[in-house]
């Protein structure tokens, strides 16, 4: 992996909404790639859901960008809170609309939607599949993901344990219903997003990098 802790934290500055240089940010940014996989980080900044502010899923933004840089896949991430929640709002959700546009224009094979979760849930990673419905029949996509996570010593892998992505509010459920591609929401526990234990961040990035490359090979 061609990134260290210092460079990772430089990338993270993009997601500091309290920084004056970020005041004029648009709601989200995209990075175009050549590999037909799309990485999403919709909670890389704070959200507002039902009138309440929710904290960001810390470091999911820079994780998404590093994965894009390492694999040349496509990427989309939130950079500003527009009094919205990209993974919840049904109406006027420009983030979801942009995802559909990217998928259509670039023949995307898979959507990997990256989120962060508390360690209190007891898992290392919870893979939300809408009880397999969001896979659109591609069971192999989930089998490969679990296999690679285990290979990289990611502990306590669960599927649809706490987070299921069953609601039409979620990005994966919406996109899965409007396309034929597998849409996977991956909830990463805080211990794998701990900047004081950068080896764990590196571990999750390396695992997801290998997964993206393997999926692309499947054709």
Biotite code that builds the C-alpha atoms (Angstrom):
import biotite.structure as struc

atoms = struc.array([
    struc.Atom([0.000, 0.000, 0.000], chain_id="A", res_id=1, res_name="UNK", atom_name="CA", element="C"),
    struc.Atom([1.501, 3.312, -1.097], chain_id="A", res_id=2, res_name="UNK", atom_name="CA", element="C"),
    struc.Atom([0.261, 5.373, 1.819], chain_id="A", res_id=3, res_name="UNK", atom_name="CA", element="C"),
    struc.Atom([1.369, 6.006, 5.360], chain_id="A", res_id=4, res_name="UNK", atom_name="CA", element="C"),
    struc.Atom([-0.304, 7.544, 8.378], chain_id="A", res_id=5, res_name="UNK", atom_name="CA", element="C"),
    struc.Atom([0.860, 11.071, 7.511], chain_id="A", res_id=6, res_name="UNK", atom_name="CA", element="C"),
    struc.Atom([-0.532, 10.957, 3.974], chain_id="A", res_id=7, res_name="UNK", atom_name="CA", element="C"),
    struc.Atom([-3.716, 9.327, 5.201], chain_id="A", res_id=8, res_name="UNK", atom_name="CA", element="C"),
    struc.Atom([-4.308, 12.215, 7.597], chain_id="A", res_id=9, res_name="UNK", atom_name="CA", element="C"),
    struc.Atom([-3.691, 14.706, 4.791], chain_id="A", res_id=10, res_name="UNK", atom_name="CA", element="C"),
    struc.Atom([-6.509, 13.057, 2.860], chain_id="A", res_id=11, res_name="UNK", atom_name="CA", element="C"),
    struc.Atom([-8.698, 13.235, 5.949], chain_id="A", res_id=12, res_name="UNK", atom_name="CA", element="C"),
    struc.Atom([-8.520, 17.066, 5.962], chain_id="A", res_id=13, res_name="UNK", atom_name="CA", element="C"),
    struc.Atom([-10.959, 17.031, 3.051], chain_id="A", res_id=14, res_name="UNK", atom_name="CA", element="C"),
    struc.Atom([-13.611, 15.788, 5.471], chain_id="A", res_id=15, res_name="UNK", atom_name="CA", element="C"),
    struc.Atom([-13.095, 18.462, 8.132], chain_id="A", res_id=16, res_name="UNK", atom_name="CA", element="C"),
    struc.Atom([-16.254, 20.519, 7.758], chain_id="A", res_id=17, res_name="UNK", atom_name="CA", element="C"),
    struc.Atom([-15.026, 22.980, 10.359], chain_id="A", res_id=18, res_name="UNK", atom_name="CA", element="C"),
    struc.Atom([-12.052, 23.953, 8.218], chain_id="A", res_id=19, res_name="UNK", atom_name="CA", element="C"),
    struc.Atom([-12.422, 27.335, 6.488], chain_id="A", res_id=20, res_name="UNK", atom_name="CA", element="C"),
    struc.Atom([-10.913, 25.946, 3.298], chain_id="A", res_id=21, res_name="UNK", atom_name="CA", element="C"),
    struc.Atom([-13.755, 23.416, 3.125], chain_id="A", res_id=22, res_name="UNK", atom_name="CA", element="C"),
    struc.Atom([-16.577, 25.917, 3.633], chain_id="A", res_id=23, res_name="UNK", atom_name="CA", element="C"),
    struc.Atom([-17.254, 26.144, -0.113], chain_id="A", res_id=24, res_name="UNK", atom_name="CA", element="C"),
    struc.Atom([-17.189, 22.393, -0.701], chain_id="A", res_id=25, res_name="UNK", atom_name="CA", element="C"),
    struc.Atom([-19.998, 20.936, -2.729], chain_id="A", res_id=26, res_name="UNK", atom_name="CA", element="C"),
    struc.Atom([-22.067, 18.202, -1.128], chain_id="A", res_id=27, res_name="UNK", atom_name="CA", element="C"),
    struc.Atom([-20.064, 15.326, -2.615], chain_id="A", res_id=28, res_name="UNK", atom_name="CA", element="C"),
    struc.Atom([-17.178, 14.577, -4.938], chain_id="A", res_id=29, res_name="UNK", atom_name="CA", element="C"),
    struc.Atom([-16.491, 11.799, -7.409], chain_id="A", res_id=30, res_name="UNK", atom_name="CA", element="C"),
    struc.Atom([-13.291, 10.320, -8.781], chain_id="A", res_id=31, res_name="UNK", atom_name="CA", element="C"),
    struc.Atom([-13.446, 8.592, -12.122], chain_id="A", res_id=32, res_name="UNK", atom_name="CA", element="C"),
    struc.Atom([-11.465, 5.405, -12.584], chain_id="A", res_id=33, res_name="UNK", atom_name="CA", element="C"),
    struc.Atom([-10.961, 2.656, -15.140], chain_id="A", res_id=34, res_name="UNK", atom_name="CA", element="C"),
    struc.Atom([-11.852, -0.374, -13.037], chain_id="A", res_id=35, res_name="UNK", atom_name="CA", element="C"),
    struc.Atom([-15.658, -0.933, -13.142], chain_id="A", res_id=36, res_name="UNK", atom_name="CA", element="C"),
    struc.Atom([-16.165, -1.044, -9.371], chain_id="A", res_id=37, res_name="UNK", atom_name="CA", element="C"),
    struc.Atom([-17.727, 1.845, -7.424], chain_id="A", res_id=38, res_name="UNK", atom_name="CA", element="C"),
    struc.Atom([-16.706, 2.708, -3.852], chain_id="A", res_id=39, res_name="UNK", atom_name="CA", element="C"),
    struc.Atom([-19.031, 4.951, -1.840], chain_id="A", res_id=40, res_name="UNK", atom_name="CA", element="C"),
    struc.Atom([-18.573, 6.730, 1.512], chain_id="A", res_id=41, res_name="UNK", atom_name="CA", element="C"),
    struc.Atom([-21.881, 8.528, 2.209], chain_id="A", res_id=42, res_name="UNK", atom_name="CA", element="C"),
    struc.Atom([-21.221, 9.192, 5.897], chain_id="A", res_id=43, res_name="UNK", atom_name="CA", element="C"),
    struc.Atom([-17.698, 10.596, 5.570], chain_id="A", res_id=44, res_name="UNK", atom_name="CA", element="C"),
    struc.Atom([-19.086, 13.850, 7.022], chain_id="A", res_id=45, res_name="UNK", atom_name="CA", element="C"),
    struc.Atom([-21.875, 14.544, 9.496], chain_id="A", res_id=46, res_name="UNK", atom_name="CA", element="C"),
    struc.Atom([-25.477, 13.877, 8.475], chain_id="A", res_id=47, res_name="UNK", atom_name="CA", element="C"),
    struc.Atom([-28.846, 15.210, 9.526], chain_id="A", res_id=48, res_name="UNK", atom_name="CA", element="C"),
    struc.Atom([-31.530, 12.560, 9.906], chain_id="A", res_id=49, res_name="UNK", atom_name="CA", element="C"),
    struc.Atom([-35.033, 13.439, 11.037], chain_id="A", res_id=50, res_name="UNK", atom_name="CA", element="C"),
    struc.Atom([-33.765, 16.802, 12.233], chain_id="A", res_id=51, res_name="UNK", atom_name="CA", element="C"),
    struc.Atom([-30.953, 15.366, 14.351], chain_id="A", res_id=52, res_name="UNK", atom_name="CA", element="C"),
    struc.Atom([-27.229, 15.673, 13.699], chain_id="A", res_id=53, res_name="UNK", atom_name="CA", element="C"),
    struc.Atom([-25.365, 12.372, 13.451], chain_id="A", res_id=54, res_name="UNK", atom_name="CA", element="C"),
    struc.Atom([-21.594, 12.153, 13.650], chain_id="A", res_id=55, res_name="UNK", atom_name="CA", element="C"),
    struc.Atom([-19.527, 11.103, 10.653], chain_id="A", res_id=56, res_name="UNK", atom_name="CA", element="C"),
    struc.Atom([-18.186, 7.596, 10.152], chain_id="A", res_id=57, res_name="UNK", atom_name="CA", element="C"),
    struc.Atom([-14.639, 8.680, 10.838], chain_id="A", res_id=58, res_name="UNK", atom_name="CA", element="C"),
    struc.Atom([-11.949, 7.829, 8.256], chain_id="A", res_id=59, res_name="UNK", atom_name="CA", element="C"),
    struc.Atom([-14.356, 6.176, 5.827], chain_id="A", res_id=60, res_name="UNK", atom_name="CA", element="C"),
    struc.Atom([-13.682, 9.061, 3.419], chain_id="A", res_id=61, res_name="UNK", atom_name="CA", element="C"),
    struc.Atom([-9.911, 8.651, 3.225], chain_id="A", res_id=62, res_name="UNK", atom_name="CA", element="C"),
    struc.Atom([-10.295, 4.859, 3.161], chain_id="A", res_id=63, res_name="UNK", atom_name="CA", element="C"),
    struc.Atom([-12.468, 5.222, 0.052], chain_id="A", res_id=64, res_name="UNK", atom_name="CA", element="C"),
    struc.Atom([-9.986, 7.571, -1.612], chain_id="A", res_id=65, res_name="UNK", atom_name="CA", element="C"),
    struc.Atom([-7.009, 5.297, -0.896], chain_id="A", res_id=66, res_name="UNK", atom_name="CA", element="C"),
    struc.Atom([-8.900, 2.347, -2.373], chain_id="A", res_id=67, res_name="UNK", atom_name="CA", element="C"),
    struc.Atom([-9.543, 4.412, -5.489], chain_id="A", res_id=68, res_name="UNK", atom_name="CA", element="C"),
    struc.Atom([-5.881, 5.379, -5.744], chain_id="A", res_id=69, res_name="UNK", atom_name="CA", element="C"),
    struc.Atom([-4.695, 1.814, -5.216], chain_id="A", res_id=70, res_name="UNK", atom_name="CA", element="C"),
    struc.Atom([-7.085, 0.142, -7.682], chain_id="A", res_id=71, res_name="UNK", atom_name="CA", element="C"),
    struc.Atom([-8.164, 2.884, -10.116], chain_id="A", res_id=72, res_name="UNK", atom_name="CA", element="C"),
    struc.Atom([-11.813, 2.098, -9.402], chain_id="A", res_id=73, res_name="UNK", atom_name="CA", element="C"),
    struc.Atom([-14.571, 4.726, -9.311], chain_id="A", res_id=74, res_name="UNK", atom_name="CA", element="C"),
    struc.Atom([-15.317, 6.574, -6.083], chain_id="A", res_id=75, res_name="UNK", atom_name="CA", element="C"),
    struc.Atom([-17.936, 8.882, -4.572], chain_id="A", res_id=76, res_name="UNK", atom_name="CA", element="C"),
    struc.Atom([-17.927, 10.429, -1.107], chain_id="A", res_id=77, res_name="UNK", atom_name="CA", element="C"),
    struc.Atom([-19.634, 13.188, 0.869], chain_id="A", res_id=78, res_name="UNK", atom_name="CA", element="C"),
    struc.Atom([-17.619, 16.322, 1.589], chain_id="A", res_id=79, res_name="UNK", atom_name="CA", element="C"),
    struc.Atom([-20.237, 18.608, 3.126], chain_id="A", res_id=80, res_name="UNK", atom_name="CA", element="C"),
    struc.Atom([-23.370, 18.321, 5.212], chain_id="A", res_id=81, res_name="UNK", atom_name="CA", element="C"),
    struc.Atom([-26.219, 19.856, 3.231], chain_id="A", res_id=82, res_name="UNK", atom_name="CA", element="C"),
    struc.Atom([-28.793, 19.188, 5.937], chain_id="A", res_id=83, res_name="UNK", atom_name="CA", element="C"),
    struc.Atom([-29.136, 15.743, 4.407], chain_id="A", res_id=84, res_name="UNK", atom_name="CA", element="C"),
    struc.Atom([-28.322, 12.068, 4.856], chain_id="A", res_id=85, res_name="UNK", atom_name="CA", element="C"),
    struc.Atom([-27.207, 10.423, 1.628], chain_id="A", res_id=86, res_name="UNK", atom_name="CA", element="C"),
    struc.Atom([-27.907, 6.955, 3.044], chain_id="A", res_id=87, res_name="UNK", atom_name="CA", element="C"),
    struc.Atom([-31.388, 7.779, 4.308], chain_id="A", res_id=88, res_name="UNK", atom_name="CA", element="C"),
    struc.Atom([-33.127, 10.473, 2.283], chain_id="A", res_id=89, res_name="UNK", atom_name="CA", element="C"),
    struc.Atom([-35.504, 9.152, -0.351], chain_id="A", res_id=90, res_name="UNK", atom_name="CA", element="C"),
    struc.Atom([-36.486, 12.364, -2.111], chain_id="A", res_id=91, res_name="UNK", atom_name="CA", element="C"),
    struc.Atom([-34.072, 14.869, -3.676], chain_id="A", res_id=92, res_name="UNK", atom_name="CA", element="C"),
    struc.Atom([-31.121, 12.580, -3.042], chain_id="A", res_id=93, res_name="UNK", atom_name="CA", element="C"),
    struc.Atom([-28.531, 13.799, -5.540], chain_id="A", res_id=94, res_name="UNK", atom_name="CA", element="C"),
    struc.Atom([-25.925, 11.400, -4.131], chain_id="A", res_id=95, res_name="UNK", atom_name="CA", element="C"),
    struc.Atom([-27.994, 8.336, -5.062], chain_id="A", res_id=96, res_name="UNK", atom_name="CA", element="C"),
    struc.Atom([-28.791, 9.890, -8.429], chain_id="A", res_id=97, res_name="UNK", atom_name="CA", element="C"),
    struc.Atom([-25.081, 10.361, -9.106], chain_id="A", res_id=98, res_name="UNK", atom_name="CA", element="C"),
    struc.Atom([-24.391, 6.735, -8.173], chain_id="A", res_id=99, res_name="UNK", atom_name="CA", element="C"),
    struc.Atom([-26.943, 5.554, -10.718], chain_id="A", res_id=100, res_name="UNK", atom_name="CA", element="C"),
    struc.Atom([-25.388, 7.832, -13.324], chain_id="A", res_id=101, res_name="UNK", atom_name="CA", element="C"),
    struc.Atom([-21.875, 6.482, -12.650], chain_id="A", res_id=102, res_name="UNK", atom_name="CA", element="C"),
    struc.Atom([-23.124, 2.881, -12.849], chain_id="A", res_id=103, res_name="UNK", atom_name="CA", element="C"),
    struc.Atom([-24.895, 3.467, -16.155], chain_id="A", res_id=104, res_name="UNK", atom_name="CA", element="C"),
    struc.Atom([-22.091, 5.403, -17.812], chain_id="A", res_id=105, res_name="UNK", atom_name="CA", element="C"),
    struc.Atom([-19.247, 3.134, -16.715], chain_id="A", res_id=106, res_name="UNK", atom_name="CA", element="C"),
    struc.Atom([-20.757, -0.364, -16.770], chain_id="A", res_id=107, res_name="UNK", atom_name="CA", element="C"),
    struc.Atom([-20.104, -0.758, -13.037], chain_id="A", res_id=108, res_name="UNK", atom_name="CA", element="C"),
    struc.Atom([-20.037, -4.381, -11.830], chain_id="A", res_id=109, res_name="UNK", atom_name="CA", element="C"),
    struc.Atom([-20.349, -3.846, -8.075], chain_id="A", res_id=110, res_name="UNK", atom_name="CA", element="C"),
    struc.Atom([-21.158, -1.131, -5.524], chain_id="A", res_id=111, res_name="UNK", atom_name="CA", element="C"),
    struc.Atom([-19.283, -1.243, -2.207], chain_id="A", res_id=112, res_name="UNK", atom_name="CA", element="C"),
    struc.Atom([-20.795, 1.238, 0.249], chain_id="A", res_id=113, res_name="UNK", atom_name="CA", element="C"),
    struc.Atom([-18.425, 1.901, 3.175], chain_id="A", res_id=114, res_name="UNK", atom_name="CA", element="C"),
    struc.Atom([-19.679, 2.782, 6.664], chain_id="A", res_id=115, res_name="UNK", atom_name="CA", element="C"),
    struc.Atom([-18.339, 2.857, 10.198], chain_id="A", res_id=116, res_name="UNK", atom_name="CA", element="C"),
    struc.Atom([-19.801, 1.257, 13.310], chain_id="A", res_id=117, res_name="UNK", atom_name="CA", element="C"),
    struc.Atom([-19.145, 1.236, 17.028], chain_id="A", res_id=118, res_name="UNK", atom_name="CA", element="C"),
    struc.Atom([-17.042, -1.494, 18.608], chain_id="A", res_id=119, res_name="UNK", atom_name="CA", element="C"),
    struc.Atom([-19.960, -2.071, 20.997], chain_id="A", res_id=120, res_name="UNK", atom_name="CA", element="C"),
    struc.Atom([-21.698, -4.260, 18.417], chain_id="A", res_id=121, res_name="UNK", atom_name="CA", element="C"),
    struc.Atom([-19.015, -6.913, 18.855], chain_id="A", res_id=122, res_name="UNK", atom_name="CA", element="C"),
    struc.Atom([-18.131, -7.446, 15.197], chain_id="A", res_id=123, res_name="UNK", atom_name="CA", element="C"),
    struc.Atom([-15.057, -6.477, 13.216], chain_id="A", res_id=124, res_name="UNK", atom_name="CA", element="C"),
    struc.Atom([-17.037, -6.130, 10.004], chain_id="A", res_id=125, res_name="UNK", atom_name="CA", element="C"),
    struc.Atom([-20.761, -6.502, 9.404], chain_id="A", res_id=126, res_name="UNK", atom_name="CA", element="C"),
    struc.Atom([-21.639, -7.083, 5.747], chain_id="A", res_id=127, res_name="UNK", atom_name="CA", element="C"),
    struc.Atom([-25.146, -5.828, 4.980], chain_id="A", res_id=128, res_name="UNK", atom_name="CA", element="C"),
    struc.Atom([-26.799, -7.543, 2.015], chain_id="A", res_id=129, res_name="UNK", atom_name="CA", element="C"),
    struc.Atom([-30.515, -6.932, 2.559], chain_id="A", res_id=130, res_name="UNK", atom_name="CA", element="C"),
    struc.Atom([-30.698, -10.607, 3.485], chain_id="A", res_id=131, res_name="UNK", atom_name="CA", element="C"),
    struc.Atom([-28.973, -11.433, 0.181], chain_id="A", res_id=132, res_name="UNK", atom_name="CA", element="C"),
    struc.Atom([-31.523, -9.583, -1.966], chain_id="A", res_id=133, res_name="UNK", atom_name="CA", element="C"),
    struc.Atom([-29.131, -6.700, -2.668], chain_id="A", res_id=134, res_name="UNK", atom_name="CA", element="C"),
    struc.Atom([-26.683, -9.156, -4.248], chain_id="A", res_id=135, res_name="UNK", atom_name="CA", element="C"),
    struc.Atom([-28.991, -9.551, -7.252], chain_id="A", res_id=136, res_name="UNK", atom_name="CA", element="C"),
    struc.Atom([-28.172, -13.250, -7.407], chain_id="A", res_id=137, res_name="UNK", atom_name="CA", element="C"),
    struc.Atom([-24.400, -12.824, -7.207], chain_id="A", res_id=138, res_name="UNK", atom_name="CA", element="C"),
    struc.Atom([-23.690, -14.925, -4.115], chain_id="A", res_id=139, res_name="UNK", atom_name="CA", element="C"),
    struc.Atom([-20.058, -15.272, -5.178], chain_id="A", res_id=140, res_name="UNK", atom_name="CA", element="C"),
    struc.Atom([-19.494, -11.581, -4.422], chain_id="A", res_id=141, res_name="UNK", atom_name="CA", element="C"),
    struc.Atom([-20.166, -12.143, -0.733], chain_id="A", res_id=142, res_name="UNK", atom_name="CA", element="C"),
    struc.Atom([-18.276, -15.439, -0.548], chain_id="A", res_id=143, res_name="UNK", atom_name="CA", element="C"),
    struc.Atom([-15.136, -13.819, -1.946], chain_id="A", res_id=144, res_name="UNK", atom_name="CA", element="C"),
    struc.Atom([-15.423, -10.852, 0.421], chain_id="A", res_id=145, res_name="UNK", atom_name="CA", element="C"),
    struc.Atom([-15.650, -13.068, 3.515], chain_id="A", res_id=146, res_name="UNK", atom_name="CA", element="C"),
    struc.Atom([-12.771, -15.239, 2.303], chain_id="A", res_id=147, res_name="UNK", atom_name="CA", element="C"),
    struc.Atom([-10.469, -12.256, 1.711], chain_id="A", res_id=148, res_name="UNK", atom_name="CA", element="C"),
    struc.Atom([-11.366, -10.542, 5.000], chain_id="A", res_id=149, res_name="UNK", atom_name="CA", element="C"),
    struc.Atom([-10.469, -13.750, 6.845], chain_id="A", res_id=150, res_name="UNK", atom_name="CA", element="C"),
    struc.Atom([-7.235, -14.019, 4.881], chain_id="A", res_id=151, res_name="UNK", atom_name="CA", element="C"),
    struc.Atom([-6.240, -10.573, 6.174], chain_id="A", res_id=152, res_name="UNK", atom_name="CA", element="C"),
    struc.Atom([-7.043, -11.540, 9.758], chain_id="A", res_id=153, res_name="UNK", atom_name="CA", element="C"),
    struc.Atom([-10.138, -9.373, 10.061], chain_id="A", res_id=154, res_name="UNK", atom_name="CA", element="C"),
    struc.Atom([-11.839, -10.810, 13.128], chain_id="A", res_id=155, res_name="UNK", atom_name="CA", element="C"),
    struc.Atom([-15.542, -11.360, 13.858], chain_id="A", res_id=156, res_name="UNK", atom_name="CA", element="C"),
    struc.Atom([-17.003, -11.106, 10.365], chain_id="A", res_id=157, res_name="UNK", atom_name="CA", element="C"),
    struc.Atom([-20.794, -11.047, 10.326], chain_id="A", res_id=158, res_name="UNK", atom_name="CA", element="C"),
    struc.Atom([-23.438, -10.909, 7.606], chain_id="A", res_id=159, res_name="UNK", atom_name="CA", element="C"),
    struc.Atom([-26.643, -8.934, 8.219], chain_id="A", res_id=160, res_name="UNK", atom_name="CA", element="C"),
    struc.Atom([-26.123, -9.155, 11.986], chain_id="A", res_id=161, res_name="UNK", atom_name="CA", element="C"),
    struc.Atom([-26.827, -5.570, 13.043], chain_id="A", res_id=162, res_name="UNK", atom_name="CA", element="C"),
    struc.Atom([-26.921, -3.680, 9.759], chain_id="A", res_id=163, res_name="UNK", atom_name="CA", element="C"),
    struc.Atom([-29.000, -5.239, 6.991], chain_id="A", res_id=164, res_name="UNK", atom_name="CA", element="C"),
    struc.Atom([-29.524, -2.516, 4.331], chain_id="A", res_id=165, res_name="UNK", atom_name="CA", element="C"),
    struc.Atom([-33.091, -3.773, 3.922], chain_id="A", res_id=166, res_name="UNK", atom_name="CA", element="C"),
    struc.Atom([-34.774, -0.365, 4.045], chain_id="A", res_id=167, res_name="UNK", atom_name="CA", element="C"),
    struc.Atom([-35.511, 1.527, 0.829], chain_id="A", res_id=168, res_name="UNK", atom_name="CA", element="C"),
    struc.Atom([-33.845, 4.474, 2.570], chain_id="A", res_id=169, res_name="UNK", atom_name="CA", element="C"),
    struc.Atom([-30.420, 2.882, 2.182], chain_id="A", res_id=170, res_name="UNK", atom_name="CA", element="C"),
    struc.Atom([-28.190, 3.362, -0.811], chain_id="A", res_id=171, res_name="UNK", atom_name="CA", element="C"),
    struc.Atom([-27.627, -0.356, -1.371], chain_id="A", res_id=172, res_name="UNK", atom_name="CA", element="C"),
    struc.Atom([-31.305, -1.273, -1.297], chain_id="A", res_id=173, res_name="UNK", atom_name="CA", element="C"),
    struc.Atom([-32.198, 1.568, -3.665], chain_id="A", res_id=174, res_name="UNK", atom_name="CA", element="C"),
    struc.Atom([-29.411, 0.876, -6.147], chain_id="A", res_id=175, res_name="UNK", atom_name="CA", element="C"),
    struc.Atom([-29.923, -2.896, -6.055], chain_id="A", res_id=176, res_name="UNK", atom_name="CA", element="C"),
    struc.Atom([-33.569, -2.429, -6.999], chain_id="A", res_id=177, res_name="UNK", atom_name="CA", element="C"),
    struc.Atom([-32.747, -0.057, -9.852], chain_id="A", res_id=178, res_name="UNK", atom_name="CA", element="C"),
    struc.Atom([-29.820, -2.046, -11.310], chain_id="A", res_id=179, res_name="UNK", atom_name="CA", element="C"),
    struc.Atom([-28.736, -5.663, -11.704], chain_id="A", res_id=180, res_name="UNK", atom_name="CA", element="C"),
    struc.Atom([-25.397, -5.352, -9.885], chain_id="A", res_id=181, res_name="UNK", atom_name="CA", element="C"),
    struc.Atom([-24.531, -6.609, -6.387], chain_id="A", res_id=182, res_name="UNK", atom_name="CA", element="C"),
    struc.Atom([-24.670, -3.789, -3.824], chain_id="A", res_id=183, res_name="UNK", atom_name="CA", element="C"),
    struc.Atom([-22.860, -4.413, -0.541], chain_id="A", res_id=184, res_name="UNK", atom_name="CA", element="C"),
    struc.Atom([-22.853, -2.199, 2.534], chain_id="A", res_id=185, res_name="UNK", atom_name="CA", element="C"),
    struc.Atom([-19.822, -2.866, 4.710], chain_id="A", res_id=186, res_name="UNK", atom_name="CA", element="C"),
    struc.Atom([-19.859, -1.651, 8.307], chain_id="A", res_id=187, res_name="UNK", atom_name="CA", element="C"),
    struc.Atom([-16.321, -1.376, 9.688], chain_id="A", res_id=188, res_name="UNK", atom_name="CA", element="C"),
    struc.Atom([-15.875, -1.399, 13.459], chain_id="A", res_id=189, res_name="UNK", atom_name="CA", element="C"),
    struc.Atom([-14.048, 1.533, 15.010], chain_id="A", res_id=190, res_name="UNK", atom_name="CA", element="C"),
    struc.Atom([-11.049, -0.625, 15.965], chain_id="A", res_id=191, res_name="UNK", atom_name="CA", element="C"),
    struc.Atom([-10.301, -0.960, 12.250], chain_id="A", res_id=192, res_name="UNK", atom_name="CA", element="C"),
    struc.Atom([-10.594, 2.827, 11.853], chain_id="A", res_id=193, res_name="UNK", atom_name="CA", element="C"),
    struc.Atom([-8.352, 3.773, 14.782], chain_id="A", res_id=194, res_name="UNK", atom_name="CA", element="C"),
    struc.Atom([-5.663, 6.245, 13.694], chain_id="A", res_id=195, res_name="UNK", atom_name="CA", element="C"),
    struc.Atom([-3.621, 5.297, 16.759], chain_id="A", res_id=196, res_name="UNK", atom_name="CA", element="C"),
    struc.Atom([-3.477, 1.753, 15.423], chain_id="A", res_id=197, res_name="UNK", atom_name="CA", element="C"),
    struc.Atom([-2.759, 2.496, 11.775], chain_id="A", res_id=198, res_name="UNK", atom_name="CA", element="C"),
    struc.Atom([-1.858, -1.129, 11.111], chain_id="A", res_id=199, res_name="UNK", atom_name="CA", element="C"),
    struc.Atom([-5.543, -1.997, 11.527], chain_id="A", res_id=200, res_name="UNK", atom_name="CA", element="C"),
    struc.Atom([-6.547, 0.689, 9.020], chain_id="A", res_id=201, res_name="UNK", atom_name="CA", element="C"),
    struc.Atom([-3.912, -0.670, 6.637], chain_id="A", res_id=202, res_name="UNK", atom_name="CA", element="C"),
    struc.Atom([-5.273, -4.172, 7.173], chain_id="A", res_id=203, res_name="UNK", atom_name="CA", element="C"),
    struc.Atom([-8.836, -3.274, 6.193], chain_id="A", res_id=204, res_name="UNK", atom_name="CA", element="C"),
    struc.Atom([-7.638, -1.266, 3.184], chain_id="A", res_id=205, res_name="UNK", atom_name="CA", element="C"),
    struc.Atom([-5.436, -4.100, 1.939], chain_id="A", res_id=206, res_name="UNK", atom_name="CA", element="C"),
    struc.Atom([-8.295, -6.573, 2.315], chain_id="A", res_id=207, res_name="UNK", atom_name="CA", element="C"),
    struc.Atom([-10.758, -4.383, 0.408], chain_id="A", res_id=208, res_name="UNK", atom_name="CA", element="C"),
    struc.Atom([-8.124, -3.609, -2.217], chain_id="A", res_id=209, res_name="UNK", atom_name="CA", element="C"),
    struc.Atom([-7.620, -7.316, -2.868], chain_id="A", res_id=210, res_name="UNK", atom_name="CA", element="C"),
    struc.Atom([-11.393, -7.808, -2.968], chain_id="A", res_id=211, res_name="UNK", atom_name="CA", element="C"),
    struc.Atom([-11.898, -5.079, -5.557], chain_id="A", res_id=212, res_name="UNK", atom_name="CA", element="C"),
    struc.Atom([-9.162, -6.523, -7.777], chain_id="A", res_id=213, res_name="UNK", atom_name="CA", element="C"),
    struc.Atom([-10.575, -10.047, -7.428], chain_id="A", res_id=214, res_name="UNK", atom_name="CA", element="C"),
    struc.Atom([-14.097, -8.942, -8.353], chain_id="A", res_id=215, res_name="UNK", atom_name="CA", element="C"),
    struc.Atom([-12.794, -7.161, -11.423], chain_id="A", res_id=216, res_name="UNK", atom_name="CA", element="C"),
    struc.Atom([-11.008, -10.345, -12.510], chain_id="A", res_id=217, res_name="UNK", atom_name="CA", element="C"),
    struc.Atom([-14.299, -12.237, -12.470], chain_id="A", res_id=218, res_name="UNK", atom_name="CA", element="C"),
    struc.Atom([-15.438, -10.256, -15.500], chain_id="A", res_id=219, res_name="UNK", atom_name="CA", element="C"),
])
